[in-house]
Amino acid sequence: MNALPRDSILCRHHWRAGELAWLAAAVACYFLFPEYHALGTSVLVMVLLVLSYDLLLGFAGVLSFGHAVFFGLGAFTAGWLSLAGWTEPIGAVLAAAVAGAVLAALVGPFLLRLTGLPLLMVTLALGVLVFEAAHKATAITGGDDGLSGVQFAPILGMFDWGLGGSTSYLYVLAWLVVLFLVMKRVASSPFGVLLQGIRENPARMRLIGNGVLPHLTIAYAISGAVAAMAGALFTESNAFVGLGVLALDTSVDVLVMLVLGGVGSLHGALVGAPAYMLLKHFSSQWNPFYWMLIIGVVLIAVVLLGRGGIVGLLRAAASRVRGARP
């Protein structure tokens, strides 16, 4: 396994210049593009969802087409709580996290016994079954109409949601910063290093006495919890939740965003999700019929030009610049 030195891996929780630059750019966008607050909020929600998937795929090596199940569970949990009278937004996000973690902990020991194509097909089938079940359960999910009338109290009792999305943008950004720090701590911990060992050679990890399935289940639960929190933030920022949060397209989009940004560093989510979402938004406005072709061309170009997605290309460019200095 081509691993980094242990002291280097365990220091990854420190803030880096690129991460601070990304945060500064996110804050600057809030002031420079007020007409795009709603779009920016959607981008930040997807960044958080892709971040949760990166822990699962990039560190644990678990490829799944069912990640939308946790996103949808969190979204509907927040909607159900609101309709039941619990309108406190932070509590709804935490409740969604518990729901996502519990579901992942229950199904993880069964799903994660599989690897490769069997795991991919089972998670794909599970995602389709959950979507169809939600479509039929109109009394619970609202069916094609979704859950309407979802409302939440002001954040911390002081900040109204408003109509332009300005409050939602900062609210989701605050959650993203907190959870990114948590994910960095997890990824840079001995547990994160162990996950990378399981990804590279699970048989060897068993031989040295590390339980593969229990550690993968824990990673699956963490990933499911963060994905569910992203779903809850989606519901709170849109005041609506529909069946689209459970669709297979959501799981596929998450995988495409992660591959586009770069797998296995947590930074791919920060870059890949905004690149995909903004490219999709503006290319569909330019040509609503061929926007997928544009995204496909960009994705193929990024994959062919270098390993590691956009993050890999940026790192390679930075290395060339440093090497060219006298």
C-alpha positions as CSV (number, residue, x, y, z in Angstrom):
1,M,0.0,0.0,0.0
2,N,1.5,3.4,-1.0
3,A,0.6,5.2,2.1
4,L,1.8,8.6,3.3
5,P,4.0,8.7,6.4
6,R,1.8,8.3,9.5
7,D,2.8,11.7,11.0
8,S,1.8,13.3,7.7
9,I,-1.5,11.6,7.6
10,L,-2.4,12.4,11.2
11,C,-1.7,16.1,10.6
12,R,-4.3,16.5,7.8
13,H,-6.8,18.0,10.3
14,H,-5.0,21.3,10.2
15,W,-6.4,24.0,7.9
16,R,-4.6,24.3,4.6
17,A,-4.2,27.3,2.4
18,G,-6.5,25.9,-0.3
19,E,-9.3,25.2,2.2
20,L,-9.1,28.7,3.6
21,A,-9.2,30.0,0.0
22,W,-12.3,27.9,-0.7
23,L,-14.0,29.2,2.4
24,A,-13.1,32.8,1.5
25,A,-14.5,32.3,-2.0
26,A,-17.7,30.9,-0.6
27,V,-18.2,33.9,1.7
28,A,-17.2,36.3,-1.2
29,C,-19.9,34.7,-3.4
30,Y,-22.5,35.5,-0.8
31,F,-21.8,39.3,-1.1
32,L,-20.9,39.4,-4.8
33,F,-23.8,37.3,-6.2
34,P,-26.9,37.9,-4.1
35,E,-29.1,36.9,-7.0
36,Y,-27.7,33.4,-6.8
37,H,-28.1,32.7,-3.1
38,A,-30.7,29.9,-3.8
39,L,-28.4,28.2,-6.3
40,G,-25.4,28.6,-4.0
41,T,-27.4,27.0,-1.2
42,S,-28.1,24.0,-3.4
43,V,-24.4,23.8,-4.3
44,L,-23.4,23.8,-0.6
45,V,-25.9,21.0,0.2
46,M,-24.5,18.9,-2.6
47,V,-20.9,19.6,-1.4
48,L,-21.9,18.1,2.0
49,L,-23.5,15.1,0.4
50,V,-20.5,14.4,-1.8
51,L,-18.3,14.9,1.2
52,S,-20.2,12.1,3.0
53,Y,-19.7,9.8,0.0
54,D,-16.0,10.5,-0.2
55,L,-15.5,9.0,3.2
56,L,-17.3,5.9,2.0
57,L,-15.6,5.5,-1.4
58,G,-12.4,7.4,-1.2
59,F,-11.3,6.1,2.2
60,A,-13.1,2.9,2.8
61,G,-13.3,1.9,-0.9
62,V,-17.0,1.1,-0.8
63,L,-18.7,1.8,-4.1
64,S,-22.5,2.3,-3.7
65,F,-25.4,3.4,-5.9
66,G,-27.7,3.7,-3.0
67,H,-26.4,6.8,-1.2
68,A,-29.5,8.8,-2.1
69,V,-31.4,6.6,0.4
70,F,-29.7,8.4,3.3
71,F,-30.1,11.8,1.7
72,G,-33.8,11.2,1.1
73,L,-34.3,9.8,4.6
74,G,-32.8,12.9,6.1
75,A,-34.9,15.1,3.8
76,F,-38.1,13.3,4.7
77,T,-37.2,13.2,8.4
78,A,-36.9,16.9,8.5
79,G,-40.2,17.3,6.6
80,W,-42.1,14.9,8.9
81,L,-40.8,16.6,12.0
82,S,-41.9,20.0,10.7
83,L,-45.4,18.7,9.8
84,A,-45.6,17.1,13.3
85,G,-44.9,20.4,14.9
86,W,-41.1,20.2,15.6
87,T,-39.9,23.3,13.7
88,E,-36.6,23.9,15.4
89,P,-34.1,23.6,12.5
90,I,-30.9,22.5,14.2
91,G,-32.7,19.8,16.1
92,A,-34.2,18.5,12.9
93,V,-30.8,18.2,11.3
94,L,-29.5,16.3,14.3
95,A,-32.5,14.0,14.3
96,A,-31.9,13.3,10.6
97,A,-28.3,12.4,11.4
98,V,-29.5,9.9,14.0
99,A,-32.0,8.4,11.5
100,G,-29.3,8.1,8.8
101,A,-26.7,6.6,11.2
102,V,-29.2,4.0,12.6
103,L,-30.3,2.9,9.1
104,A,-26.7,2.6,7.9
105,A,-25.8,0.7,11.1
106,L,-28.7,-1.7,10.5
107,V,-28.1,-2.5,6.8
108,G,-24.3,-2.1,6.8
109,P,-23.4,-5.5,8.3
110,F,-25.4,-7.2,5.6
111,L,-24.5,-5.0,2.6
112,L,-20.8,-4.6,3.4
113,R,-20.2,-8.3,3.3
114,L,-20.3,-7.9,-0.5
115,T,-17.7,-6.2,-2.6
116,G,-17.3,-5.0,-6.2
117,L,-20.0,-5.6,-8.7
118,P,-22.3,-7.6,-6.3
119,L,-22.3,-4.7,-3.8
120,L,-22.9,-2.2,-6.6
121,M,-25.9,-4.1,-7.9
122,V,-27.4,-4.7,-4.5
123,T,-27.2,-1.0,-3.5
124,L,-28.6,-0.1,-6.9
125,A,-31.6,-2.4,-6.4
126,L,-32.0,-1.2,-2.8
127,G,-32.2,2.4,-4.0
128,V,-34.7,1.6,-6.7
129,L,-36.9,-0.4,-4.2
130,V,-36.8,2.4,-1.7
131,F,-37.8,5.0,-4.3
132,E,-40.7,2.8,-5.6
133,A,-41.9,2.2,-2.0
134,A,-41.8,5.9,-1.3
135,H,-43.7,6.6,-4.6
136,K,-46.5,4.2,-3.5
137,A,-46.6,5.4,0.1
138,T,-48.4,8.6,-0.7
139,A,-49.9,8.9,2.8
140,I,-46.3,9.2,4.2
141,T,-44.3,10.8,1.4
142,G,-46.9,12.6,-0.5
143,G,-46.1,10.6,-3.7
144,D,-45.5,12.7,-6.8
145,D,-46.7,15.8,-4.9
146,G,-44.1,15.5,-2.1
147,L,-44.5,17.1,1.3
148,S,-45.8,20.6,1.2
149,G,-46.4,23.1,4.0
150,V,-43.0,22.4,5.5
151,Q,-42.0,25.3,7.7
152,F,-39.2,25.9,10.2
153,A,-38.8,28.4,13.0
154,P,-36.1,31.1,12.7
155,I,-32.6,29.8,13.2
156,L,-31.5,30.2,16.9
157,G,-34.8,32.1,17.3
158,M,-33.3,35.2,15.6
159,F,-32.7,34.7,11.9
160,D,-35.7,34.4,9.6
161,W,-35.4,32.2,6.5
162,G,-36.5,34.9,4.1
163,L,-37.3,34.4,0.4
164,G,-34.0,35.1,-1.4
165,G,-32.1,32.3,0.3
166,S,-29.5,34.6,2.0
167,T,-30.1,33.1,5.4
168,S,-30.2,29.5,4.1
169,Y,-26.8,30.1,2.3
170,L,-25.0,31.1,5.5
171,Y,-26.8,28.5,7.6
172,V,-25.8,25.6,5.3
173,L,-22.3,27.1,4.9
174,A,-21.9,27.1,8.7
175,W,-23.0,23.4,8.9
176,L,-20.6,22.6,6.0
177,V,-17.6,24.1,7.8
178,V,-18.4,22.3,11.0
179,L,-18.9,18.9,9.3
180,F,-15.9,19.3,7.1
181,L,-13.7,19.8,10.2
182,V,-15.3,16.7,11.7
183,M,-14.7,14.7,8.5
184,K,-11.1,15.9,8.4
185,R,-10.6,14.8,11.9
186,V,-12.1,11.4,11.1
187,A,-10.1,11.0,8.0
188,S,-6.8,12.0,9.7
189,S,-7.4,9.8,12.7
190,P,-6.0,6.3,13.2
191,F,-9.5,5.1,12.2
192,G,-9.2,6.9,8.9
193,V,-5.8,5.4,8.3
194,L,-7.2,1.9,9.1
195,L,-10.0,2.5,6.5
196,Q,-7.4,3.3,3.9
197,G,-5.7,0.0,4.8
198,I,-8.9,-1.9,4.3
199,R,-9.5,-0.2,1.0
200,E,-6.0,-1.2,-0.2
201,N,-5.8,-4.8,1.2
202,P,-8.7,-6.0,3.4
203,A,-7.1,-9.5,3.7
204,R,-3.9,-8.1,5.1
205,M,-5.9,-6.0,7.6
206,R,-7.6,-9.2,8.8
207,L,-4.3,-11.0,9.2
208,I,-3.0,-8.3,11.5
209,G,-6.1,-8.5,13.7
210,N,-8.3,-5.6,12.5
211,G,-12.0,-6.3,12.0
212,V,-12.9,-5.2,8.5
213,L,-16.7,-5.4,8.7
214,P,-17.1,-3.6,12.0
215,H,-14.9,-0.7,10.8
216,L,-16.6,-0.5,7.5
217,T,-20.0,-0.4,9.3
218,I,-18.8,2.5,11.4
219,A,-17.7,4.4,8.3
220,Y,-21.0,3.6,6.6
221,A,-22.9,4.9,9.7
222,I,-20.9,8.1,9.7
223,S,-21.4,8.6,6.0
224,G,-25.1,7.9,6.3
225,A,-25.5,10.4,9.1
226,V,-23.7,13.2,7.2
227,A,-25.7,12.4,4.0
228,A,-29.0,12.5,6.0
229,M,-27.9,15.9,7.5
230,A,-27.4,17.2,3.9
231,G,-31.0,16.0,3.1
232,A,-32.4,17.8,6.2
233,L,-30.6,21.0,5.1
234,F,-32.1,20.5,1.6
235,T,-35.6,20.4,3.1
236,E,-35.1,23.3,5.4
237,S,-33.7,25.5,2.7
238,N,-36.4,24.7,0.2
239,A,-39.4,24.3,2.5
240,F,-40.4,21.3,0.4
241,V,-39.3,17.7,-0.1
242,G,-40.2,15.5,-3.1
243,L,-39.3,12.1,-4.4
244,G,-36.4,13.4,-6.3
245,V,-34.2,13.2,-3.2
246,L,-34.5,9.4,-3.4
247,A,-34.0,9.1,-7.1
248,L,-31.2,7.0,-8.7
249,D,-30.1,10.2,-10.5
250,T,-29.1,11.7,-7.1
251,S,-26.8,8.8,-6.4
252,V,-25.3,8.9,-9.9
253,D,-24.8,12.7,-9.7
254,V,-23.0,12.3,-6.4
255,L,-20.6,9.8,-7.9
256,V,-20.0,12.0,-10.9
257,M,-19.3,15.0,-8.8
258,L,-16.8,13.1,-6.7
259,V,-15.0,11.6,-9.7
260,L,-14.9,15.1,-11.3
261,G,-13.5,16.7,-8.2
262,G,-11.2,13.9,-7.1
263,V,-11.7,10.8,-4.9
264,G,-10.0,10.2,-1.5
265,S,-9.0,13.6,-0.2
266,L,-12.2,15.3,0.9
267,H,-11.2,18.2,-1.3
268,G,-12.8,16.6,-4.3
269,A,-16.2,17.4,-2.8
270,L,-15.3,21.1,-2.4
271,V,-14.4,21.4,-6.0
272,G,-16.4,18.7,-7.9
273,A,-19.8,19.6,-6.6
274,P,-19.6,23.3,-7.4
275,A,-18.1,22.6,-10.8
276,Y,-20.8,20.1,-11.7
277,M,-23.7,22.1,-10.3
278,L,-22.7,25.4,-11.9
279,L,-21.8,23.7,-15.2
280,K,-25.2,22.0,-15.2
281,H,-27.1,25.2,-14.3
282,F,-25.5,27.5,-16.9
283,S,-25.2,24.9,-19.7
284,S,-28.8,23.9,-19.3
285,Q,-29.8,27.6,-19.6
286,W,-27.6,27.9,-22.7
287,N,-28.9,24.7,-24.3
288,P,-31.6,22.7,-22.4
289,F,-31.2,19.7,-24.8
290,Y,-27.4,19.1,-24.9
291,W,-26.3,20.1,-21.4
292,M,-25.5,16.5,-20.5
293,L,-23.2,16.2,-23.5
294,I,-21.2,19.2,-22.2
295,I,-20.9,17.7,-18.8
296,G,-19.8,14.4,-20.3
297,V,-17.1,16.0,-22.4
298,V,-15.8,17.9,-19.4
299,L,-15.8,14.7,-17.3
300,I,-14.0,12.7,-19.9
301,A,-11.4,15.5,-20.4
302,V,-10.7,15.7,-16.7
303,V,-10.3,11.9,-16.3
304,L,-8.0,11.7,-19.4
305,L,-5.8,14.6,-18.5
306,G,-4.8,13.4,-15.1
307,R,-5.5,11.2,-12.2
308,G,-7.3,12.6,-9.2
309,G,-9.9,14.8,-10.9
310,I,-9.8,18.6,-10.8
311,V,-8.0,18.4,-7.5
312,G,-5.3,16.2,-9.0
313,L,-4.9,18.6,-12.0
314,L,-4.5,21.6,-9.6
315,R,-2.0,19.8,-7.5
316,A,0.0,18.8,-10.6
317,A,-0.1,22.4,-11.8
318,A,1.1,23.6,-8.5
319,S,3.9,21.1,-8.5
320,R,5.1,22.2,-11.9
321,V,5.0,25.9,-10.7
322,R,7.1,25.0,-7.7
323,G,9.5,23.0,-9.8
324,A,9.9,25.8,-12.3
325,R,11.0,28.3,-9.6
326,P,14.7,29.0,-9.5
